[in-house]
Amino acid sequence: SKLKPGHFIYADRDGLSVREYYDLDFQQKLDIDAREADDQMAGLLRTAVRRQMLSDVPVGVLLSGGLDSRAILAAASEINPGLPSFTIGFSETLFDEGTEAAYWASAFGSAHNELLFGEDDFCRRILRRQKHQDEPYGLWCEVAMEALAQKIHETGTKVVLSGEGGDEIFLGYPTIHAANFARLYRLLPDLIRRRLIQPVVNALPAGKGRLPFSFIAQSFVNSDHLDIVRTFFGFKEVVRYEDWPRLLTPEALALIGDIYPAISFFQYKDKISDLHLVDGLSYLDAKVFLPGCSFVGNDNAYMAHSVESRVPMTDNDLVEFAISLPVSTRFSPTKLKVIPRRALPRHFPPPYGKGQRQYHKAGFEVPTQVWLQNGKFGALLKRILSPERIARTGFFQPTAI
């Protein structure tokens, strides 16, 4: 079992008990307009960065091309001008944010460091990285994070500020928007959805982009459930529960087949039953996806080289303010992160002479789908997942894998 977020274990002579000490309260809403929300959000972020800058060792900033990390760099530069910034670059231009990060580092006078990370680096590190996980963990991007952590450590920087958490708190993932749209999609007759749309979408080629249309569309149509929470879980699912009988040996299926993975969300259904859909799904992101996926890989990768990653976007005061905003202020059915998009450019403008640049931030990803198709990574994966090795595990069906 994992200790749930906001809980601690209490031990005494009578044994162990688990107690809750904190939870997110979406019920208490502020009476506030959009302009006031923007101003307060920016002020709370500035305060959060100031808090997180307290340290007796050098502090830097993890910088991408996105708004969150740029605003954090701007606020941190007010306290410590010229502080170092760090980013990961790729030669695959669809995945690279190095150019954009370097531009903003220069704009704010940051001492910038870029790690160019390639397929050879990935193949050399991936198996060793898996051995340092405390649990099964499937996101490959933290292989690159660990390489960046090593570079950061070598510069003498011991603490970095990250924009992690901003997407969960300020609705930066398209999954909540997709769940909102899914309610309309289900108005179509079942015959059209499952016999016409789903087969056509599943026949689309995989694509090589950062977040290919085919992946988004397939995730949407394959997550079609009557229960909207199960639909939302489906957007996070990679290996689907209904595929387990095909992928697992009979022995493995008998061992774990009754463990329904959507319980990670369903355990909170009573907590969100009275909330607006957007608030309820946002609660799930903050309680499950953020601590169980994003923070796990981030913390493990950076602490592997004794670098502490701090997250101003999840400062308590900022989070509690964000979730107290009316849904109509915090959410737009057609746009992501509406408050940061309005507030951050106005409150953390680029220095004189450095204009705003149009850039579409799509989340940090490693270009493994490119490497899988045309290089060493594909060959490495074939060796790791060879039928002989899979059969020896007694857990997976070699043909299906």
The 8 nearest C-alpha neighbors of each residue, nearest first, counted from 0:
[[1, 2, 3, 134, 263, 17, 8, 4],
 [2, 0, 3, 4, 291, 6, 134, 263],
 [1, 3, 4, 0, 6, 7, 8, 17],
 [2, 4, 6, 1, 5, 7, 286, 19],
 [5, 3, 6, 286, 2, 290, 21, 22],
 [4, 6, 21, 20, 19, 22, 3, 7],
 [7, 5, 19, 18, 4, 20, 3, 17],
 [6, 8, 18, 17, 9, 19, 5, 20],
 [9, 7, 17, 16, 18, 10, 15, 6],
 [8, 10, 16, 15, 17, 7, 11, 18],
 [9, 11, 15, 14, 8, 16, 12, 13],
 [10, 12, 13, 14, 15, 9, 16, 8],
 [13, 11, 14, 10, 15, 9, 16, 8],
 [12, 14, 11, 15, 10, 16, 9, 17],
 [15, 13, 11, 12, 10, 16, 9, 8],
 [16, 14, 10, 9, 8, 11, 17, 13],
 [15, 17, 9, 8, 18, 10, 14, 7],
 [18, 16, 8, 7, 9, 6, 15, 19],
 [19, 17, 6, 7, 8, 20, 16, 9],
 [18, 20, 6, 5, 21, 7, 17, 22],
 [19, 21, 6, 5, 18, 22, 7, 4],
 [22, 20, 5, 19, 6, 23, 4, 24],
 [21, 23, 5, 24, 20, 19, 4, 6],
 [22, 24, 25, 21, 282, 319, 322, 318],
 [25, 23, 26, 22, 27, 322, 319, 323],
 [24, 26, 322, 27, 323, 23, 278, 28],
 [27, 25, 24, 28, 274, 323, 322, 273],
 [28, 26, 323, 25, 24, 29, 322, 324],
 [29, 27, 323, 324, 325, 26, 30, 25],
 [30, 28, 324, 31, 323, 325, 27, 320],
 [31, 29, 28, 32, 325, 324, 323, 36],
 [30, 32, 29, 35, 36, 33, 324, 325],
 [33, 31, 35, 34, 36, 30, 328, 37],
 [32, 34, 36, 35, 328, 37, 31, 338],
 [33, 35, 37, 36, 32, 38, 31, 342],
 [36, 34, 38, 37, 32, 33, 39, 31],
 [37, 35, 33, 39, 34, 38, 40, 32],
 [36, 38, 342, 34, 40, 35, 39, 338],
 [39, 37, 35, 41, 40, 36, 42, 34],
 [38, 40, 42, 36, 41, 37, 43, 35],
 [39, 41, 37, 43, 42, 38, 36, 44],
 [42, 40, 44, 38, 39, 43, 45, 37],
 [43, 41, 39, 45, 44, 40, 38, 46],
 [42, 44, 46, 40, 45, 41, 317, 47],
 [43, 45, 47, 41, 46, 42, 48, 40],
 [44, 46, 42, 48, 43, 47, 74, 41],
 [47, 45, 43, 49, 44, 48, 50, 42],
 [46, 48, 44, 50, 311, 49, 45, 314],
 [49, 47, 51, 45, 50, 46, 311, 52],
 [50, 48, 46, 52, 47, 51, 45, 53],
 [51, 49, 47, 48, 52, 53, 46, 311],
 [50, 52, 48, 53, 49, 47, 311, 309],
 [51, 53, 49, 50, 54, 48, 58, 75],
 [54, 52, 51, 50, 49, 55, 58, 56],
 [55, 53, 56, 52, 57, 58, 51, 158],
 [54, 56, 57, 53, 58, 52, 157, 158],
 [55, 57, 54, 157, 58, 158, 156, 155],
 [58, 56, 156, 157, 158, 59, 55, 155],
 [59, 57, 158, 159, 156, 157, 56, 52],
 [60, 58, 159, 83, 84, 82, 158, 160],
 [61, 59, 84, 160, 159, 62, 72, 85],
 [62, 60, 85, 161, 84, 160, 86, 159],
 [61, 63, 68, 86, 85, 100, 60, 84],
 [64, 62, 100, 65, 96, 86, 68, 61],
 [63, 65, 100, 99, 96, 360, 62, 66],
 [66, 64, 360, 63, 67, 68, 69, 358],
 [65, 67, 69, 68, 70, 64, 343, 340],
 [68, 66, 70, 162, 69, 65, 71, 165],
 [67, 69, 71, 162, 62, 70, 66, 72],
 [70, 68, 72, 66, 71, 67, 73, 65],
 [71, 69, 73, 67, 72, 68, 347, 66],
 [70, 72, 68, 74, 73, 69, 75, 67],
 [73, 71, 69, 75, 70, 74, 76, 68],
 [72, 74, 70, 76, 71, 75, 347, 69],
 [75, 73, 71, 77, 76, 72, 45, 70],
 [74, 76, 72, 78, 77, 73, 71, 79],
 [77, 75, 80, 79, 73, 78, 74, 72],
 [78, 76, 74, 75, 79, 80, 73, 72],
 [77, 79, 76, 75, 80, 74, 49, 52],
 [78, 80, 76, 77, 82, 75, 81, 52],
 [81, 79, 76, 82, 77, 78, 108, 109],
 [80, 82, 109, 108, 110, 79, 83, 76],
 [81, 83, 109, 80, 79, 59, 110, 76],
 [84, 82, 110, 59, 109, 111, 81, 60],
 [83, 85, 60, 111, 59, 61, 62, 112],
 [86, 84, 112, 61, 62, 113, 111, 60],
 [85, 87, 113, 62, 61, 63, 114, 97],
 [88, 86, 114, 113, 115, 97, 116, 147],
 [87, 89, 115, 97, 95, 114, 116, 96],
 [90, 88, 95, 91, 116, 115, 117, 94],
 [89, 91, 92, 95, 88, 117, 115, 116],
 [92, 90, 89, 93, 94, 95, 366, 369],
 [91, 93, 95, 94, 90, 89, 96, 88],
 [94, 92, 91, 95, 208, 209, 366, 96],
 [95, 93, 92, 91, 209, 366, 89, 96],
 [94, 96, 89, 92, 88, 97, 93, 91],
 [97, 95, 99, 64, 98, 63, 100, 88],
 [96, 98, 88, 100, 99, 95, 101, 87],
 [99, 97, 101, 100, 96, 102, 95, 88],
 [98, 100, 64, 102, 96, 101, 97, 103],
 [99, 101, 64, 63, 97, 103, 102, 98],
 [100, 102, 104, 98, 99, 103, 97, 105],
 [103, 101, 99, 105, 100, 104, 106, 98],
 [104, 102, 106, 105, 100, 101, 107, 99],
 [105, 103, 109, 101, 107, 106, 102, 108],
 [104, 106, 108, 102, 103, 107, 109, 101],
 [107, 105, 103, 104, 108, 102, 353, 350],
 [106, 108, 104, 105, 109, 103, 73, 350],
 [109, 107, 105, 81, 106, 104, 110, 80],
 [108, 110, 81, 104, 82, 83, 111, 107],
 [111, 109, 83, 81, 82, 84, 108, 112],
 [110, 112, 84, 109, 83, 85, 104, 113],
 [113, 111, 85, 84, 86, 114, 110, 83],
 [112, 114, 86, 87, 85, 115, 88, 111],
 [113, 115, 87, 88, 116, 86, 147, 112],
 [116, 114, 88, 89, 87, 113, 117, 90],
 [117, 115, 89, 114, 88, 120, 87, 143],
 [118, 116, 120, 119, 89, 121, 115, 90],
 [117, 119, 121, 120, 122, 370, 376, 375],
 [118, 120, 122, 121, 117, 123, 375, 376],
 [121, 119, 123, 117, 118, 122, 116, 124],
 [120, 122, 118, 124, 119, 123, 125, 117],
 [123, 121, 119, 124, 120, 125, 376, 118],
 [122, 124, 120, 121, 119, 125, 126, 127],
 [125, 123, 121, 127, 122, 126, 128, 120],
 [124, 126, 128, 127, 122, 121, 142, 123],
 [127, 125, 129, 128, 124, 130, 123, 122],
 [126, 128, 130, 129, 124, 125, 131, 123],
 [127, 129, 125, 126, 131, 130, 124, 142],
 [130, 128, 126, 131, 132, 127, 125, 136],
 [131, 129, 127, 128, 132, 126, 133, 125],
 [130, 132, 128, 129, 133, 127, 299, 303],
 [133, 131, 134, 129, 130, 128, 135, 136],
 [132, 134, 131, 135, 130, 136, 299, 129],
 [133, 135, 132, 136, 131, 129, 130, 295],
 [136, 134, 137, 132, 133, 129, 130, 138],
 [137, 135, 134, 138, 132, 296, 129, 292],
 [136, 138, 139, 135, 129, 292, 140, 296],
 [139, 137, 140, 136, 141, 296, 292, 142],
 [138, 140, 141, 142, 137, 365, 143, 125],
 [141, 139, 365, 142, 143, 138, 364, 144],
 [140, 142, 144, 143, 139, 296, 145, 300],
 [143, 141, 140, 145, 144, 139, 125, 128],
 [142, 144, 146, 141, 145, 140, 147, 116],
 [145, 143, 141, 147, 146, 142, 300, 148],
 [144, 146, 300, 148, 142, 147, 143, 301],
 [147, 145, 143, 149, 148, 144, 150, 142],
 [148, 146, 144, 150, 149, 145, 151, 143],
 [149, 147, 145, 151, 301, 146, 150, 304],
 [148, 150, 152, 146, 147, 151, 304, 153],
 [149, 151, 147, 153, 148, 152, 146, 154],
 [152, 150, 148, 154, 153, 149, 156, 147],
 [151, 153, 149, 155, 154, 150, 156, 148],
 [152, 154, 150, 151, 155, 149, 156, 148],
 [155, 153, 151, 152, 156, 150, 157, 149],
 [154, 156, 152, 153, 157, 151, 57, 56],
 [157, 155, 57, 154, 152, 151, 158, 58],
 [156, 158, 306, 57, 56, 307, 155, 152],
 [159, 157, 307, 58, 306, 308, 156, 59],
 [160, 158, 59, 60, 308, 58, 309, 61],
 [159, 161, 60, 309, 310, 308, 61, 59],
 [160, 162, 310, 61, 163, 309, 60, 159],
 [161, 163, 68, 67, 165, 310, 312, 164],
 [164, 162, 161, 165, 310, 312, 166, 293],
 [165, 163, 167, 166, 312, 313, 168, 162],
 [164, 166, 168, 312, 167, 163, 169, 162],
 [165, 167, 171, 170, 169, 164, 168, 172],
 [168, 166, 164, 170, 165, 169, 284, 285],
 [167, 169, 165, 166, 170, 164, 318, 321],
 [168, 170, 336, 166, 165, 167, 171, 321],
 [171, 169, 336, 166, 167, 172, 168, 335],
 [170, 172, 166, 336, 335, 169, 167, 173],
 [171, 173, 174, 170, 166, 175, 335, 167],
 [174, 172, 176, 175, 177, 171, 335, 170],
 [173, 175, 177, 176, 172, 178, 234, 231],
 [176, 174, 178, 177, 173, 179, 280, 277],
 [175, 177, 179, 173, 174, 178, 332, 180],
 [176, 178, 174, 180, 175, 179, 181, 173],
 [179, 177, 181, 175, 180, 176, 231, 174],
 [178, 180, 176, 177, 181, 182, 175, 276],
 [179, 181, 177, 178, 182, 183, 176, 184],
 [182, 180, 184, 178, 183, 179, 177, 185],
 [183, 181, 180, 185, 184, 179, 178, 186],
 [182, 184, 181, 185, 186, 180, 179, 187],
 [185, 183, 181, 186, 182, 187, 180, 192],
 [186, 184, 187, 183, 182, 181, 188, 189],
 [185, 187, 184, 183, 188, 182, 189, 181],
 [188, 186, 185, 184, 189, 192, 191, 183],
 [189, 187, 190, 191, 186, 192, 185, 193],
 [188, 190, 192, 191, 193, 187, 185, 194],
 [189, 191, 194, 188, 193, 192, 195, 187],
 [190, 192, 195, 188, 189, 194, 193, 196],
 [193, 191, 196, 189, 190, 195, 194, 197],
 [192, 194, 197, 190, 191, 195, 189, 196],
 [195, 193, 190, 191, 192, 196, 197, 198],
 [194, 196, 191, 197, 193, 192, 198, 199],
 [197, 195, 192, 199, 198, 200, 193, 191],
 [196, 198, 193, 200, 199, 220, 195, 192],
 [199, 197, 201, 200, 196, 195, 202, 194],
 [198, 200, 202, 196, 197, 201, 195, 203],
 [199, 201, 197, 202, 203, 198, 217, 196],
 [202, 200, 198, 203, 199, 217, 197, 213],
 [201, 203, 199, 200, 198, 204, 197, 213],
 [202, 204, 201, 200, 213, 205, 199, 217],
 [205, 203, 206, 202, 213, 201, 214, 200],
 [204, 206, 213, 203, 214, 207, 211, 212],
 [207, 205, 211, 204, 208, 213, 212, 214],
 [208, 206, 369, 368, 211, 209, 205, 210],
 [209, 207, 211, 210, 206, 93, 94, 366],
 [208, 210, 94, 211, 93, 364, 207, 366],
 [209, 211, 208, 212, 214, 215, 361, 207],
 [212, 210, 208, 213, 214, 206, 209, 215],
 [211, 213, 215, 214, 216, 210, 206, 217],
 [212, 214, 216, 211, 215, 203, 217, 205],
 [215, 213, 217, 211, 212, 216, 218, 205],
 [216, 214, 212, 218, 213, 217, 219, 211],
 [215, 217, 219, 213, 218, 214, 212, 220],
 [218, 216, 214, 219, 220, 215, 201, 221],
 [217, 219, 215, 221, 216, 234, 220, 214],
 [218, 220, 216, 217, 222, 221, 215, 234],
 [219, 221, 217, 222, 223, 197, 218, 216],
 [222, 220, 218, 223, 219, 217, 197, 233],
 [223, 221, 233, 230, 219, 220, 224, 218],
 [222, 224, 221, 220, 230, 219, 225, 181],
 [225, 223, 230, 226, 222, 229, 227, 185],
 [224, 226, 227, 223, 230, 229, 185, 228],
 [225, 227, 229, 224, 228, 230, 223, 231],
 [228, 226, 230, 229, 231, 225, 224, 178],
 [229, 227, 231, 230, 226, 232, 264, 265],
 [230, 228, 232, 226, 227, 231, 233, 224],
 [231, 229, 227, 222, 233, 224, 228, 232],
 [232, 230, 228, 233, 234, 229, 178, 227],
 [231, 233, 229, 235, 234, 230, 228, 261],
 [232, 234, 222, 236, 230, 231, 235, 229],
 [233, 235, 231, 232, 236, 218, 222, 174],
 [236, 234, 233, 232, 237, 231, 174, 218],
 [237, 235, 233, 234, 238, 239, 232, 218],
 [236, 238, 239, 235, 233, 234, 218, 240],
 [239, 237, 236, 240, 242, 243, 241, 246],
 [240, 238, 242, 241, 237, 236, 243, 233],
 [239, 241, 242, 243, 238, 259, 260, 244],
 [240, 242, 239, 243, 244, 245, 238, 246],
 [243, 241, 240, 239, 245, 244, 246, 238],
 [242, 244, 246, 245, 240, 241, 247, 239],
 [245, 243, 247, 246, 242, 252, 241, 248],
 [244, 246, 243, 242, 247, 399, 396, 248],
 [247, 245, 243, 396, 399, 244, 395, 242],
 [248, 246, 395, 396, 244, 243, 252, 251],
 [247, 249, 251, 250, 395, 394, 396, 252],
 [250, 248, 252, 251, 253, 247, 244, 394],
 [249, 251, 253, 248, 252, 254, 394, 393],
 [252, 250, 254, 248, 394, 253, 249, 247],
 [251, 253, 256, 249, 254, 255, 250, 247],
 [254, 252, 250, 251, 256, 255, 249, 257],
 [253, 255, 251, 252, 256, 250, 257, 249],
 [256, 254, 252, 258, 257, 253, 251, 259],
 [255, 257, 252, 258, 253, 254, 259, 251],
 [256, 258, 255, 259, 253, 254, 252, 260],
 [259, 257, 256, 255, 260, 262, 261, 254],
 [258, 260, 261, 257, 262, 240, 256, 263],
 [261, 259, 262, 258, 263, 240, 264, 232],
 [260, 262, 263, 264, 259, 265, 232, 229],
 [263, 261, 265, 264, 260, 266, 259, 258],
 [262, 264, 261, 265, 266, 260, 287, 267],
 [265, 263, 262, 266, 261, 267, 283, 232],
 [264, 266, 262, 268, 267, 263, 261, 228],
 [267, 265, 264, 262, 268, 263, 269, 270],
 [266, 268, 270, 265, 269, 264, 271, 283],
 [269, 267, 265, 271, 270, 266, 272, 264],
 [268, 270, 272, 267, 271, 266, 273, 265],
 [271, 269, 267, 268, 272, 273, 279, 274],
 [272, 270, 279, 274, 268, 269, 273, 267],
 [271, 273, 269, 274, 270, 268, 279, 275],
 [274, 272, 271, 275, 270, 269, 279, 26],
 [275, 273, 271, 279, 272, 278, 276, 26],
 [274, 276, 278, 277, 279, 273, 326, 271],
 [277, 275, 279, 278, 280, 274, 179, 271],
 [278, 276, 280, 279, 275, 281, 175, 326],
 [279, 277, 281, 275, 276, 280, 274, 282],
 [280, 278, 271, 276, 282, 281, 274, 277],
 [279, 281, 283, 282, 277, 278, 276, 284],
 [280, 282, 278, 284, 283, 279, 277, 285],
 [281, 283, 279, 285, 280, 284, 286, 278],
 [284, 282, 280, 286, 281, 285, 287, 264],
 [285, 283, 288, 281, 282, 287, 286, 167],
 [284, 286, 282, 289, 283, 287, 167, 288],
 [285, 287, 283, 284, 282, 288, 4, 289],
 [288, 286, 291, 284, 283, 289, 285, 290],
 [287, 289, 284, 291, 292, 290, 285, 286],
 [288, 290, 293, 285, 292, 291, 287, 294],
 [291, 289, 294, 292, 288, 287, 293, 295],
 [292, 290, 288, 287, 289, 295, 293, 294],
 [291, 293, 288, 295, 289, 290, 294, 296],
 [294, 292, 289, 295, 296, 290, 297, 291],
 [293, 295, 290, 297, 296, 298, 292, 289],
 [296, 294, 292, 298, 297, 293, 291, 299],
 [297, 295, 299, 298, 294, 141, 293, 300],
 [296, 298, 294, 300, 295, 299, 293, 301],
 [297, 299, 301, 295, 300, 296, 294, 302],
 [298, 300, 296, 302, 297, 301, 295, 303],
 [301, 299, 145, 303, 297, 298, 302, 296],
 [302, 300, 306, 148, 303, 298, 299, 304],
 [301, 303, 305, 304, 306, 299, 300, 298],
 [302, 304, 301, 300, 305, 299, 145, 306],
 [305, 303, 302, 306, 149, 301, 148, 152],
 [306, 304, 302, 303, 307, 301, 157, 152],
 [305, 307, 157, 301, 302, 304, 158, 308],
 [308, 306, 158, 302, 157, 159, 309, 301],
 [307, 309, 159, 160, 158, 306, 161, 301],
 [310, 308, 160, 161, 159, 307, 311, 51],
 [309, 311, 161, 312, 313, 160, 163, 162],
 [312, 310, 314, 47, 313, 48, 309, 51],
 [313, 311, 165, 310, 314, 164, 162, 163],
 [314, 312, 311, 318, 310, 164, 315, 317],
 [313, 315, 311, 317, 312, 316, 47, 318],
 [316, 314, 318, 317, 319, 313, 320, 47],
 [317, 315, 319, 318, 314, 320, 43, 47],
 [316, 318, 320, 314, 315, 319, 43, 321],
 [319, 317, 321, 315, 320, 316, 313, 314],
 [320, 318, 316, 322, 321, 317, 315, 323],
 [319, 321, 317, 323, 318, 322, 316, 324],
 [322, 320, 318, 323, 319, 324, 317, 168],
 [321, 323, 319, 324, 25, 320, 318, 24],
 [324, 322, 28, 320, 321, 27, 29, 25],
 [323, 325, 322, 321, 28, 29, 329, 326],
 [326, 324, 328, 327, 28, 329, 323, 29],
 [325, 327, 329, 328, 330, 324, 277, 278],
 [326, 328, 325, 330, 329, 331, 324, 33],
 [329, 327, 325, 326, 330, 33, 324, 32],
 [328, 330, 326, 327, 324, 325, 338, 337],
 [331, 329, 326, 327, 328, 332, 337, 170],
 [330, 332, 334, 333, 337, 335, 329, 327],
 [333, 331, 334, 176, 330, 179, 335, 180],
 [332, 334, 331, 335, 176, 330, 337, 173],
 [335, 333, 331, 332, 337, 336, 330, 176],
 [334, 336, 171, 337, 170, 172, 331, 173],
 [337, 335, 171, 170, 169, 338, 339, 340],
 [336, 338, 340, 335, 339, 341, 334, 330],
 [337, 339, 341, 340, 336, 342, 37, 329],
 [340, 338, 342, 343, 341, 336, 337, 169],
 [341, 339, 337, 338, 342, 336, 343, 344],
 [342, 340, 338, 339, 343, 337, 344, 37],
 [341, 343, 37, 339, 345, 338, 344, 340],
 [342, 344, 346, 339, 345, 347, 341, 340],
 [345, 343, 348, 347, 346, 342, 341, 340],
 [346, 344, 343, 342, 348, 347, 341, 41],
 [345, 347, 343, 344, 348, 342, 41, 38],
 [348, 346, 344, 343, 345, 70, 73, 349],
 [349, 347, 344, 345, 346, 350, 343, 73],
 [350, 348, 353, 354, 351, 347, 106, 355],
 [351, 349, 353, 352, 106, 348, 107, 354],
 [350, 352, 353, 349, 354, 348, 106, 107],
 [351, 353, 354, 350, 349, 106, 355, 348],
 [354, 352, 351, 349, 350, 106, 355, 103],
 [355, 353, 352, 356, 349, 351, 350, 348],
 [354, 356, 357, 353, 349, 344, 348, 358],
 [357, 355, 358, 354, 353, 99, 102, 359],
 [358, 356, 355, 359, 360, 354, 99, 64],
 [357, 359, 356, 360, 64, 65, 99, 355],
 [360, 358, 361, 357, 65, 64, 362, 356],
 [359, 361, 65, 362, 358, 64, 66, 363],
 [360, 362, 359, 363, 209, 210, 65, 364],
 [363, 361, 360, 364, 65, 209, 210, 172],
 [362, 364, 361, 365, 140, 94, 63, 360],
 [363, 365, 140, 362, 366, 209, 94, 139],
 [364, 366, 140, 367, 139, 363, 94, 143],
 [367, 365, 369, 368, 364, 94, 370, 209],
 [366, 368, 370, 369, 365, 371, 376, 139],
 [367, 369, 371, 370, 366, 207, 372, 208],
 [370, 368, 367, 371, 366, 372, 207, 373],
 [371, 369, 367, 374, 372, 373, 368, 376],
 [372, 370, 377, 368, 376, 369, 367, 373],
 [373, 371, 370, 369, 377, 374, 368, 376],
 [372, 374, 370, 371, 369, 377, 375, 376],
 [375, 373, 370, 376, 377, 372, 371, 378],
 [376, 374, 378, 377, 379, 370, 118, 122],
 [375, 377, 379, 371, 378, 374, 370, 122],
 [376, 378, 371, 380, 375, 379, 374, 372],
 [377, 379, 381, 375, 376, 380, 382, 374],
 [380, 378, 376, 382, 381, 377, 375, 383],
 [379, 381, 383, 377, 382, 378, 384, 376],
 [380, 382, 378, 384, 379, 383, 385, 377],
 [381, 383, 385, 379, 380, 384, 378, 388],
 [382, 384, 380, 381, 385, 379, 388, 389],
 [385, 383, 381, 382, 380, 389, 388, 386],
 [384, 386, 382, 388, 387, 381, 383, 389],
 [387, 385, 397, 389, 388, 390, 384, 398],
 [388, 386, 390, 385, 389, 391, 397, 384],
 [387, 389, 391, 385, 390, 386, 384, 392],
 [388, 390, 386, 391, 397, 392, 387, 384],
 [389, 391, 387, 392, 388, 393, 397, 386],
 [392, 390, 388, 393, 389, 387, 394, 386],
 [393, 391, 394, 390, 389, 388, 395, 387],
 [392, 394, 391, 390, 395, 248, 389, 251],
 [393, 395, 392, 251, 248, 247, 396, 250],
 [396, 394, 247, 248, 246, 397, 393, 389],
 [395, 397, 246, 247, 399, 248, 398, 400],
 [398, 396, 386, 400, 389, 399, 390, 395],
 [399, 397, 400, 396, 386, 246, 395, 389],
 [398, 400, 396, 246, 397, 245, 395, 247],
 [399, 397, 398, 396, 246, 395, 384, 389]]
